[in-house]
Amino acid sequence: MEEALRSIPQVSGIIEKLRGSYPYPVIKKAVREVVERVRADIISGKRSSAEGIYEEVEEKIKELLSPRLKKVINATGVVINTNLGRAPLHPDALEHVREVSVGYSNLEYDLLRRRRGSRNSHVEEILKELTGAESALIVNNNAGAVFLILSALAKGKEVIISRGELVEIGGSFRIPDIMSSSGARLREVGTTNRTRIEDYERAIGEDTALLMKVHKSNFYMVGFAEEVSLEELSSLGKRYGIPTYYDAGSGLLLPLKGLGEPSFGEILRKGIDVVSGSGDKLLGGPQAGIVLGRKEIVETLKKNPLFRVLRVDKMTIAALEKTLLLYMEGREKEIPVLRMLLQKEETIRNRAMRLRRMLAGIEGLKASVVKDTAKPGGGSLPWLELPTYCVSLLHERMSAQTLWERLIYSKPPVIGRVRKDRLLLDMRTVMKGELVFIKKALSEVCRAKRS
Ligand SMILES: *Cc1c(COP(=O)(O)O)cnc(C)c1O
């Protein structure tokens, strides 16, 4: 061991050798880290010499100079996967982002009237057109929209909401917490499983500012359960002159058969005064919070200082605008999220068969095609299970868990799901052009194991 430790080159020597090829501070950091690791590995008996240390340092330097945020291949079957970046953008949306972001744009300049314009105006008209809303605005995300609406319409006042809808969406978004931070007071009514319109009505008082309903998003209730419909809530609001708000969560821009979910337009036509939803869930665009509703309410929101705090960047506006235009053009089925949700079983099966054929030559690996179910994910359509096809992998000497881990270290990482002793690669969320990367990753992982 002594000898092995002595074989580690001097830190200053390694630095000197690489000097000029890379930025100095990066070399220093990489050398320190690698030398430390090699030393620890020798002491713990994991390696017996410092051989290959120069290559390791260079690899470390390259790692330090490359982005941490990177492309991954989603073979989990979860279409709207928050951990994996939610909605993939349509290439046209991305092209629009590039075009207006690489140089200057009319973000806040009204070219027709030659005076200051509003960044929201680019998407407002399209949103109004697509949903029939009187007014629209966008903010950073739907959590921001909920916060803005509660704060602007109900600060210091009461918001009536069902106990069955005090939900946690995940990642620290809890309705009661958002409510208290916004300064609005929660007035919960009904019970966990049943809330009736009379429960809301009895709670209405002088301090009531808003009647709110929240999409449960990531769970659903069966059995002895009852909730108030949007129509009932809106007519109660109208009777008492209190605005109604629906946090639709995912939000569908257009009615889509088979998803069992009302679109923004349908929600508004039921008489709800203001509705909000995410830009990067079922809508299939960039992260954004979309607010639609009656003009005077949206105007109140726009005047609130939080609207400025939550404003979106030009890249978001560009990506959203182009995504919305795809809906206008009737090309919404090309939007990746919708395409993946609506694609035919046969298309997925063909992709699975194709990948299985591509993997045929890899030693030690057995691949077969299996039918399974995929989830939309992202807190949308929790009841919906979509039939899907997976390539099921079994390796002679590697467990499914090990295979799963190794694939995550591939470039790009491939993320599947382990089911019992198999690794499943779900073809619903894998794009056509990604199959070659999966093949390459698996070839490397299986080859490395052999040596
Ligand atoms: C997802 C979701 C949110 C949060 O939306 P983000 O766009 O992620 O901020 C809020 N409310 C509901 C009901 C949701 O499903």
The ligand as a Gaussian input file, in Angstrom:
#p B3LYP/6-31G(d) Opt

LIG

0 1
 C      -49.578000      20.996000     -10.489000
 C      -50.549000      21.753000      -9.696000
 C      -50.207000      23.000000      -9.146000
 C      -48.843000      23.566000      -9.309000
 O      -48.602000      23.934000     -10.625000
 P      -47.126000      24.319000     -11.096000
 O      -47.309000      24.751000     -12.507000
 O      -46.318000      23.081000     -10.935000
 O      -46.647000      25.394000     -10.210000
 C      -51.161000      23.668000      -8.444000
 N      -52.393000      23.172000      -8.239000
 C      -52.764000      21.971000      -8.742000
 C      -54.151000      21.464000      -8.469000
 C      -51.845000      21.211000      -9.497000
 O      -52.193000      20.033000      -9.989000

